[in-house]
Amino acid sequence: MRVEEIMVPEIATVNDFDLLENVVSLLFRRNLSEVPVVDLEENIVGYFSIDSFLNFTLERIRKESFEETEVISLLEKYVGENGSREISDFMEEKFEYLEVDDEVIDVLDVLTVGKSKTIPVLKGKKVVGKVSTPIFLKFLMDKNTSKEVKGNE
């Protein structure tokens, strides 16, 4: 079975020129923590993760300050100063992804080894869907349910 058969075809993306503050607002509104970044031709060029952004930012701040009470104010300042910068300045260029023709077993490998919670599915360089742990578990449960129904007939 191929990834294309279990993926969810709807996935939010952002453009590489979108501003950090707009991307964060989108993620907040949609209750997401990460999103693929695409160029004008809608080819994937990177991946933005709130967790990675915060970890990177905290590393930089902790080099400047040893007092925990200053960390929040420095974090607030850094985020505020960078809100009008393009997301391409903060995206990861190396990221986990799956191809539509990959095998379903590859989903398990990527989800358990990688750090991303949602994995984009690509067809060429285009984002055509996503797979996540809940999507994968739902697929397994549906497979099990259909076997039980066939077994009871």
C-alpha positions in Angstrom: 0.0 0.0 0.0 1.3 3.5 -0.9 1.3 6.7 1.2 -1.0 8.3 -1.3 -3.8 5.9 -0.2 -3.7 7.0 3.5 -2.7 10.7 3.3 -5.1 13.5 4.0 -5.1 15.7 0.9 -5.7 19.0 2.7 -2.6 20.7 4.1 -1.9 24.3 5.0 1.2 25.9 3.4 2.8 29.3 3.6 4.8 31.2 1.0 8.5 31.8 1.6 7.9 35.6 1.6 5.1 35.5 4.2 6.0 37.4 7.4 6.7 35.5 10.6 3.9 37.3 12.5 1.4 36.2 9.8 2.6 32.6 9.8 2.4 32.5 13.6 -1.2 33.9 13.4 -2.2 31.3 10.8 -0.7 28.5 12.9 -2.6 29.8 16.0 -5.9 30.1 14.1 -5.6 26.5 12.7 -4.2 25.0 15.9 -1.0 23.9 14.1 2.6 23.9 15.2 4.4 23.4 11.8 3.8 24.1 8.2 5.5 23.5 4.8 6.9 26.6 3.1 6.5 26.9 -0.7 7.7 29.3 -3.4 5.5 31.2 -5.9 5.3 28.0 -8.1 4.1 26.2 -5.0 7.2 24.0 -4.9 8.3 23.1 -1.4 11.4 25.0 -0.3 11.4 24.5 3.5 9.5 23.7 6.6 8.7 26.0 9.6 8.1 24.6 13.0 7.2 26.7 16.1 9.2 24.2 18.3 12.4 24.6 16.2 11.9 28.4 16.1 11.5 28.7 19.9 14.4 26.3 20.5 16.7 28.2 18.2 15.6 31.6 19.7 16.1 30.3 23.3 19.6 29.1 22.5 20.5 32.5 21.2 18.9 34.3 24.2 20.5 32.0 26.8 23.9 32.9 25.4 23.1 36.6 26.2 21.5 36.1 29.6 22.0 33.8 32.5 19.0 35.0 34.5 15.8 33.2 33.9 13.8 36.4 34.6 15.4 38.1 31.6 14.7 35.2 29.2 11.0 36.0 28.8 11.6 39.7 28.2 14.4 38.9 25.7 12.2 36.3 24.0 9.4 38.9 23.7 11.8 41.4 22.3 13.3 39.0 19.8 10.0 37.8 18.5 8.7 41.4 18.3 11.7 42.6 16.4 11.5 39.7 13.9 7.8 39.5 13.3 8.1 41.5 10.1 10.9 39.3 8.6 10.1 36.7 6.0 9.5 33.2 7.1 12.3 32.0 4.8 14.7 33.5 7.3 13.5 31.0 9.9 12.5 27.9 7.9 14.4 24.7 7.9 15.7 23.7 4.5 16.3 20.1 5.5 13.1 18.4 6.7 11.3 15.1 6.7 8.8 14.3 3.9 7.2 11.4 2.1 6.5 10.9 -1.6 3.1 9.7 -2.8 4.6 6.4 -4.1 6.4 5.6 -0.8 5.2 2.5 1.0 3.0 2.8 4.2 5.8 1.3 6.3 7.9 4.4 5.5 5.3 6.5 7.3 6.0 4.6 10.5 9.7 5.1 10.1 9.5 8.8 9.5 7.0 9.4 12.3 8.9 7.5 14.9 12.4 8.6 14.0 11.7 12.2 12.9 10.9 15.2 15.1 8.0 16.5 13.0 4.4 15.7 14.1 3.0 16.2 10.6 4.8 15.0 7.5 4.2 16.6 4.1 3.5 14.3 1.2 5.1 15.4 -2.1 4.5 14.6 -5.7 7.6 15.9 -7.3 8.2 19.2 -5.5 4.5 19.9 -4.9 2.9 19.4 -1.5 -0.2 17.2 -2.1 -1.1 16.0 1.4 0.0 15.2 4.9 0.4 12.2 7.2 0.5 12.4 11.0 0.5 10.0 13.8 -3.3 10.3 14.3 -3.9 9.9 10.6 -1.7 6.7 10.6 -3.5 5.3 13.7 -6.9 6.0 12.1 -5.8 4.1 9.0 -4.7 1.1 11.2 -8.0 1.2 13.1 -10.1 1.4 9.9 -8.1 -1.6 8.5 -8.8 -3.6 11.6 -12.5 -2.6 11.6 -13.0 -3.6 8.0 -11.3 -7.0 8.7 -13.7 -7.6 11.7 -16.8 -6.8 9.5 -15.6 -9.2 6.8 -14.9 -11.8 9.4 -18.4 -11.5 10.9 -20.2 -11.9 7.6 
